[in-house]
């Protein structure tokens, strides 16, 4: 394995309260999440086979937490949450891989800001338990 040296990092963390998402889902259905997640993310969250709402909402909450944590690490915020010059929700995508960890893909304003900050590599962790989902992301700046 090749060793890399990084001179700095950018960190973001976010916590999502799942019952709040459940209320939005009850009012607006899946179309609410289409604004927040890419079609591939939605497909992953729905799972294979029988749809289970609790399972779906936990996966959605974790992905929302990652997106918000990336925005915090970049220092730009998310459009629609009080930021006029922030990134779009679809600018960050969590791509699930079979038999390997998920991958973080940036585009649009998020990618532009990451390049300006010289972030070359992202690491992240997401988890959910009970009513909460949490994510921590780290953007590594190469030396």
N, C-alpha and C positions, 0 to 999 in steps of 0.2 A: 504494500500500500504506500502511495506517495504521501510524503509529509508536506503540508502547506503551512506557511506562516501568515497569520493575520494580525494586522496592527490595531484593529478596533472592531467594535461590534455595535449593533443597534438591537435593542430588545423591546418587545411589546407583549403585554399580557391582557387577556380579556376573559370575563366571566359572563355567561349568559344564563338567565333564569328561564327554564323551560316552560313553566306555566304561562308566562307572558306570551310565548310563541304559540302555545295551545289556544289561548284566547284569540289571537290573530287568525290562526288556522280555522277556528270555529266560525269566525265572522266572514273571512275572505276565501277560504279554501287554499288549494295549492297555488293559485295565481299570485297570492301574496309572496310566496317563496320564489316565484319565477323572477321577481325583481332583485332578489338577493343571491340566488344561486344560478349557475350555468345549467343548461339542459343535462350535461353529463353528471354534474353533482346531484341534481334532483333524481336522476335515474338511479344513482348509487344509493342515495338516502332511502328510496322507496324499496330497495332490496329486490331479491329474486323471489318470485312466487307470490305468496299471500301478503297483502299490505297490512302492516300493523302500525297503527298511529303512534304509539309510544316509542317504538323502535325508530320510526321515521323522524319524529321530533328530536330525539336525542342526537341522531346523526346531523340533522339540520343545525341544531344548536351548536354543535362542535365546529361545524364549518363557518358559521357566522362568527363564532369566537375567534377563529383563525384569521378571518378577513379583518376584523376589528383590531386584532393584535398586530397585523401587518401594517395597517394604517397608522397605528401608534408608533411602531418602530420607524416608519418612514417620516413621521411627524406631519402628516398631511390630512388626516381624518378622512371620513367617508362622506360623499355627497348624500344629501338627504338627512344628515344628522347635524345640520348647522354649519357645514363646510361648503362654501361655494366653489372652492378650488381644490377640493379633495379628490380622491379616487372614486371610480365607479365600483359598485359591488362585484361586477363581473371582471374587474381588472385583476382579481386574485382567484385562482381556481385550484382546488385540492383534487388531484387526480389519484384515484384509488388504483393500486396495482395489485394484481394477483400474486400472492406469495411474497410480497415485498412491501416496505413502508410506503405510505402515500407520498406524492410529490407535490410541491408547491410551484405553480406556474403563474408568472406575472405578465401582464400586458398593459397597454394604455398608459395612463398617468402613473400607476404604480410602478411599472417597468421604467418609465422615464425618471422618476424620482430615485429609484434604486440605483440606476446608472449614474445619476448626478452625485449620489452619496458613495459611489464606487463599491456597492454591495455586490459581491460576486457569488455568494453562496448563502442559501437559507437552510436553517434547521428549525424544526418545530415539533411540538408535542401537543396532543389534544387528548382530552379525557372527559368522560361524563359519568355522573353518579347521582342518583336521586333526581332532584329538581335542577341540577346545575351541570353546565358544560364549561370547561376551561381550556384555554389554549395559551401557550407561550411560544413566541417565535424569536429567532435570533438571526439577524442579517450579519454576515461576516464580511469584513473589509480587508482585502488582501494587502499585505505589506509591500 
